Each structure stands twice: as C-alpha cells, then as structure tokens.
Amino acid sequence: MQEEQTFTICYDNNNCDFKKYIFSSAISFEFYNIHSEDGLGGKHKGMNLFRIDFTKVGRFECEFPNHTFSFRGENEITMMATQENEEWILGSSFPVDVYIGCALLIKLDKMSNEDKLFLGKFHIDILNLISTMKLNNRWYKFTDTNKLLDLFNDIYNAHMTSNQELILLKILEMLVFISKSEFHHSLNKESSDYFSGEQVKKVKSIHGIITKNYNKKISLEKIVRENGIGYSTFNKIFKNIYGESPYQYLKKIRMNFAAQKLHETELSILEIAVCVGYNNPSKFSDAFKSIFGLLPSTFRKQKNGME
C-alpha cells in the first residue's frame, strides 16, 4: 500500500465523492459515490488500462466509440481494457441520478518488474486475460458470476471499515479467480446487450413523455408505436436504462408524489388517488402498499405522528 486519497468534486447539480487506494504505481482501487441531478457524466480518454467495475447502487450508461450504448446496473460487473489516446467512452451518464460503486484499475504500461513478479507467483497474466476475453474497448458484463459478486461485496465492506489489507487480499483473490482457464470456459459468448444511439434516444424521449404525464391515463403502447420502435425492444431498453419495467417505474413516480401529498397536505386519499391517475381508491391503495408496504391511511398517520 502506498497511499490513500479522498476527494470531493462539486459542480452545478453534481456531487461526487471519490476514494482511491493505491497499491503500486500500476494497481489501484477506487470507490465512487455520485449524485447527479442532471444525470450527466462525461467523456473518458483511454490509456493502457485494464479495469473491472462494480455497481452497488444506481446505473451507469456508456456510449462506445462505435456509437452503441450499454448499461451497468445494480450488482452487475463489467471488465474491459483500453488503449492509450483512444476515447473508450464517447459519453457517460447516470440515468437514475445516483451511482455508488467501485473499480479495480491496472495501468498496463506502469507495471513494474516487481508487480509482474508478484502477480506471476499466483499465475496472474493480465495481458493473456485481455487477449483471451477480447477486451478491446468494449466491456464484458457479468450477470451470473456469484463468486465475483461476493468478492466485490467483501471489498466494499472492507472499504467501509477502512480495512486496506483485506481489500488487497480480496483483489488478489479476484485476479486469481478470473485468471483460471475454468473461469474462461464458463463464460457466455455474448457478454452484454448493446443498443443503437437512435433506439436509446427514442426510449429516453418516451421516458420524458410518461414521466411528464404521470398523473394522466396514457396508452404506453400507442406512444411507443408513434415513436417508431417495437414494444418488446422498448421494454428491454427501458429496463436496461432505468432498471425497471416502464409500468413499475411509472408506478413509483406516482406513489412517491402521492406520499408527498399524504404528508404535506390535507387532501383526502380519494383526491390524492385522482391526482396520480387513479379513479379507483382501492386500486390506488393496493399500488401504494406495493411500494411503501403500508396503506395510504397508515402512512399518513405514521408520518403525521413523527412531527
């Protein structure tokens, strides 16, 4: 361990906390806690870098050099390698305005002989790993590797208690695990979903329409059809971007607004139900309970009792 760096970046509507553990000139581990009201990230210039990213909370959107998009959601892990002076992300964003995660970074051109000898003792060959998995400016997304997920959660927990030695031990265990040939043979050939920029733009446009009209009865199928995208494709991309189906996402928006009205106004439950697009108070109560675990009347009593 060489040093530990902690810093906060605040700009416009964004607040970003970073913490970095530096193990050598080549190997580091970073933790991110990002709150971005406008959801915007940035461009990423490449270097000779191997990285593994883990998303704990929120979602991360990537636009790759070929103008395709992919998304990393909660408890998903991606692995990629980048080359110097190439933009490996044309643009990035945080579709749900929050991102909490961490990443292992290995700068390939900064690896010393000591780094190579140390990793070699454990049969870890990063260059061979990159070649085997064809990690060339596109990521490989893991969705069914419980071992990797457990390791990242162990690292995150160690970070919360500032246990640097355990972080380093778990990083080493991770590199040993992904270097085994048995691990490579178990991987799926198709590692991630990639979507065209045109498709993503249409889905985001529809997202804007339904969120703006959350209190109205709308035909989602009609809106999707009018935007010239297949309904099943729309559902798949929407869930990739926002982490939920369109109806579940819209229901949460409606119920969060209803919860605010229950707490801050004296409107009746029927009046609040109508405000969020429900004419049937029983269906509204069922929907509210499915989100908050309480009936609207109980929620209001508890909130008012806390004041």
C-alpha positions in Angstrom: 0.0 0.0 0.0 1.4 3.4 -1.0 -1.3 5.8 -0.1 -5.0 6.6 0.2 -6.6 9.5 -1.5 -10.1 11.0 -0.8 -11.6 13.9 -2.6 -15.0 15.5 -3.4 -16.0 17.2 -6.6 -19.0 19.6 -6.7 -20.2 21.3 -9.8 -23.6 22.5 -10.9 -26.1 19.9 -9.7 -23.5 17.2 -9.1 -21.7 16.0 -6.0 -19.1 13.3 -6.5 -17.1 11.6 -3.7 -14.1 9.5 -4.7 -11.7 7.4 -2.6 -8.7 5.7 -4.0 -6.4 3.1 -2.5 -3.0 3.0 -4.3 -1.2 -0.4 -4.0 1.6 0.3 -6.5 2.3 2.6 -9.4 0.1 0.4 -11.6 -2.6 -1.0 -9.3 -5.3 1.0 -7.6 -8.9 0.6 -6.4 -11.4 3.4 -6.5 -14.8 3.9 -4.8 -17.4 6.3 -6.2 -20.4 8.0 -4.6 -22.0 10.2 -7.2 -25.2 12.2 -7.0 -26.0 13.9 -10.3 -29.3 15.7 -10.6 -28.9 16.1 -14.4 -27.6 12.6 -14.8 -24.6 13.6 -16.8 -21.2 12.0 -16.7 -18.5 12.8 -19.3 -16.1 11.5 -21.9 -13.2 9.2 -21.0 -9.9 9.3 -22.7 -8.2 6.0 -23.0 -4.9 4.7 -21.6 -3.3 1.3 -21.4 -5.7 0.2 -18.7 -7.4 -2.9 -17.5 -10.4 -2.3 -15.3 -13.2 -4.2 -13.5 -16.2 -2.1 -12.4 -19.0 -3.0 -9.9 -22.2 -1.1 -9.5 -23.7 -1.3 -6.0 -26.5 1.3 -6.3 -27.8 3.2 -9.4 -27.0 2.7 -13.1 -24.2 3.7 -15.4 -24.6 4.4 -19.1 -21.8 4.0 -21.6 -21.7 5.2 -25.2 -18.8 3.4 -27.0 -16.7 4.6 -30.0 -19.0 2.8 -32.5 -22.0 4.8 -31.1 -23.6 1.8 -29.4 -24.9 2.0 -25.8 -24.7 -0.4 -22.9 -25.7 -0.1 -19.3 -24.4 -1.5 -16.0 -27.0 -1.8 -13.2 -27.0 -2.8 -9.6 -24.9 -5.9 -8.7 -23.5 -6.1 -12.2 -19.8 -6.2 -13.0 -18.0 -5.2 -16.2 -14.5 -5.9 -17.4 -12.6 -4.1 -20.2 -9.3 -2.9 -21.4 -8.5 0.4 -23.1 -5.6 1.7 -25.3 -3.7 4.9 -24.9 -5.1 8.1 -26.5 -8.3 6.4 -27.6 -11.7 7.5 -26.3 -13.1 4.4 -24.7 -16.4 6.2 -23.8 -17.8 8.9 -26.0 -20.2 9.8 -23.3 -21.5 8.6 -20.0 -24.4 9.3 -17.7 -26.2 8.2 -14.6 -29.8 7.6 -15.7 -31.3 7.4 -12.2 -29.1 10.3 -11.0 -27.2 8.3 -8.4 -24.2 6.0 -8.7 -22.4 4.1 -6.0 -19.8 1.6 -7.0 -16.1 0.7 -7.2 -13.4 -0.4 -9.6 -10.1 -2.2 -9.8 -7.7 -0.4 -12.2 -4.4 -1.7 -13.5 -2.3 0.6 -15.7 -0.5 -1.8 -18.0 2.3 0.5 -19.0 3.1 1.3 -15.4 3.5 -2.2 -14.2 7.0 -2.7 -12.7 9.0 -5.8 -12.7 8.0 -6.2 -9.0 4.3 -6.1 -10.0 4.8 -8.7 -12.7 6.8 -11.0 -10.4 4.3 -10.7 -7.6 1.3 -11.4 -9.9 3.3 -14.2 -11.7 3.6 -16.1 -8.4 -0.1 -16.5 -8.5 -0.2 -17.3 -12.2 -1.9 -14.0 -13.0 -1.3 -12.8 -16.5 -3.3 -9.7 -17.3 -2.3 -9.4 -20.9 -3.3 -13.0 -21.6 -6.6 -12.4 -19.8 -7.3 -9.4 -22.1 -6.4 -11.4 -25.2 -8.5 -14.4 -24.1 -11.6 -12.3 -23.3 -11.1 -9.9 -26.3 -11.5 -6.9 -24.1 -10.9 -4.3 -26.8 -12.7 -1.0 -25.9 -16.0 -2.8 -25.2 -16.8 -4.3 -21.9 -17.7 -7.8 -20.9 -20.7 -7.8 -18.5 -21.0 -10.5 -15.8 -24.6 -11.2 -14.7 -24.3 -14.7 -13.3 -20.9 -15.0 -11.6 -21.8 -15.1 -7.8 -18.1 -15.5 -6.9 -17.2 -12.2 -8.4 -20.2 -10.5 -6.8 -19.2 -11.9 -3.4 -15.7 -10.6 -3.8 -16.8 -7.1 -4.7 -19.2 -7.0 -1.8 -16.4 -8.2 0.5 -14.2 -5.4 -0.8 -16.9 -2.8 -0.4 -17.5 -3.9 3.2 -13.7 -3.8 3.9 -13.7 -0.3 2.5 -16.5 0.8 4.9 -14.2 -0.2 7.8 -11.0 1.1 6.1 -9.5 -2.4 6.2 -6.9 -1.9 3.5 -5.2 -5.2 4.0 -8.4 -7.1 3.4 -9.1 -5.0 0.2 -5.7 -6.0 -1.2 -6.3 -9.7 -0.2 -9.7 -9.8 -2.0 -8.3 -8.0 -5.1 -5.6 -10.8 -5.3 -8.3 -13.4 -4.8 -10.3 -11.9 -7.6 -7.4 -11.8 -10.1 -6.5 -15.4 -9.3 -10.2 -16.4 -9.9 -10.6 -14.7 -13.3 -7.2 -16.0 -14.5 -8.2 -19.6 -14.3 -9.0 -21.4 -17.5 -12.1 -22.9 -15.9 -13.5 -19.5 -15.4 -13.0 -18.5 -19.1 -14.7 -21.7 -20.3 -17.8 -20.9 -18.1 -18.4 -17.5 -19.7 -21.2 -16.8 -22.1 -20.2 -15.9 -25.7 -22.5 -12.9 -25.7 -21.5 -10.8 -22.7 -23.7 -7.7 -22.9 -26.6 -6.0 -24.6 -25.7 -3.2 -26.9 -28.2 -0.7 -28.4 -28.0 1.8 -31.1 -28.0 5.5 -30.3 -31.2 6.0 -32.2 -33.0 3.4 -30.2 -31.7 4.8 -26.9 -32.8 8.3 -27.9 -36.3 7.2 -28.7 -36.7 5.3 -25.4 -35.4 8.4 -23.4 -37.9 10.6 -25.3 -40.8 8.2 -24.4 -39.5 8.3 -20.8 -39.8 12.0 -20.8 -43.4 11.9 -22.1 -44.6 9.3 -19.5 -42.9 11.0 -16.5 -44.3 14.4 -17.5 -47.8 12.9 -17.8 -47.5 10.6 -14.8 -50.9 11.8 -13.4 -52.8 11.1 -16.6 -54.2 7.9 -18.2 -51.9 7.3 -21.1 -51.6 4.4 -23.6 -47.9 3.4 -23.4 -48.3 1.1 -26.4 -49.7 3.9 -28.5 -46.8 6.3 -27.5 -44.2 3.6 -28.3 -45.8 2.8 -31.7 -45.9 6.6 -32.6 -42.2 6.8 -31.8 -41.4 4.0 -34.3 -39.9 1.4 -32.0 -41.1 -2.2 -31.3 -42.8 -2.6 -27.9 -40.6 -5.5 -26.8 -37.5 -3.7 -27.8 -38.7 -0.6 -26.0 -39.3 -2.6 -22.8 -35.9 -4.2 -22.9 -34.0 -1.0 -23.5 -36.1 0.9 -20.9 -35.3 -1.7 -18.2 -31.6 -1.5 -19.2 -31.5 2.2 -18.8 -33.7 2.7 -15.7 -33.5 -0.7 -14.0 -37.3 -1.4 -14.0 -40.1 -2.0 -16.4 -41.9 1.1 -17.6 -45.0 0.4 -15.6 -43.1 -0.3 -12.4 -41.1 2.9 -12.9 -44.2 5.0 -13.5 -45.9 3.5 -10.5 -43.0 4.5 -8.3 -43.2 8.1 -9.6 -46.9 8.2 -8.9 -46.6 6.7 -5.4 -43.7 9.0 -4.4 -45.8 12.0 -5.4 -48.8 10.6 -3.5 -46.6 10.0 -0.4 -45.6 13.7 -0.6 -49.2 14.8 -0.8 -50.2 12.5 2.1 -47.6 14.0 4.3 -47.8 17.7 3.3 -51.5 18.3 2.5 -54.9 17.5 4.0 -56.3 16.2 0.7 -58.4 13.1 1.0 -57.0 9.8 -0.1 -59.5 9.8 -2.9 -58.4 13.2 -4.1 -54.7 12.2 -4.0 -55.6 9.0 -5.9 -57.2 11.1 -8.7 -54.2 13.4 -8.7 -51.9 10.5 -9.6 -54.3 9.0 -12.2 -56.3 6.5 -10.1 -60.1 6.8 -10.2 -60.4 3.6 -8.0 -59.2 4.3 -4.4 -58.9 0.6 -3.8 -56.5 0.1 -6.7 -54.6 3.2 -5.6 -54.2 1.7 -2.0 -53.0 -1.6 -3.4 -50.5 0.2 -5.6 -49.3 2.4 -2.7 -48.9 -0.6 -0.4 -46.9 -2.5 -3.0 -44.3 0.4 -3.0 -44.3 1.5 0.7 -45.6 -1.6 2.5 -48.3 0.5 4.1 -51.8 1.6 3.2 -52.1 5.3 2.5 -54.1 6.0 5.6 -51.5 4.2 7.8 -48.6 6.0 6.0 -50.3 9.4 6.7 -50.8 8.6 10.4 -47.2 7.5 10.9 -45.8 10.5 9.1 -48.0 12.9 11.0 -47.2 11.2 14.3 -43.5 11.8 13.7 -43.9 15.6 13.6 
